[in-house]
């Protein structure tokens, strides 16, 4: 469509960050509650694969966690480092793919809450990621993994819309996904990010369109993938309300799922 620049919304870091920032405190509260309930190693070191702009890294660092974030986006990592440094805090950020080993450090908690796992488009890659996180956890440590599941019977286009305000910008984000292809287990997704910058002599609007492919999972498919990595046991399932007191069943028909996976041993 005319008027939309094609590009990568992960390069529009401030706009991306504004959209997801609102839920940061609730998600951090949830992660701490899950850690208190399920983590047995009782340390305060946390790994965030696909840490993005560092919003949760900053929040958990403020709460006294020793934070390591990984991401493959250089602009995201630069933004994350700058925001933590500006707050007078410390965190470690490393450029790394989801499938790669996380290094020699060991963690009590790991988390990836916003469907990034679905960028791994085949079973080998998905299992490699889960194994890499399992290897990075101390025995008794937990990985909190969130994603949207797929209803293969729903043939409608799905749409979500967010609006966010920050000191210098207004951001409107529309995400659309097309009906999934069950044979290939893929779905096409498009974001349209409209950012209006207000701190210039005249307001400037940027329009950025990004398309990508997600791998699809229904509850049974996700259970099989998780079960192929026996180092991680499933100890709880929540939804995207991030209420630590409210647990659900993986197969109860809901599509927003947050798995709590604990490292055996």
Buried (B, 14 or more C-beta within 10 A) or exposed (E): EEEBEEBEBBBBBBBBBBBBBEBBEEBBBBBBBBBEEBBEBEBBBBBBBBBBBBBBBBBBBBBEBBBBBBBBBEBBBBBBBEBBEEEEBEBBBBEBBBBBEBBEEBBBBBBBBBBBBBBBBEBEBBBBBBBBBBBBBBEBBBBBBBBBBBBEEEEEEBEEEBEBEBEEBBBBBBBBBBBBEEEEBBBBBBBBBBBBBEEEEEEEEBBBBBEEBBBBBBBEBBBEBBEEBEBBBBBBBBBBEBEBEEEBEBBEEBBBBBBBBBBEE
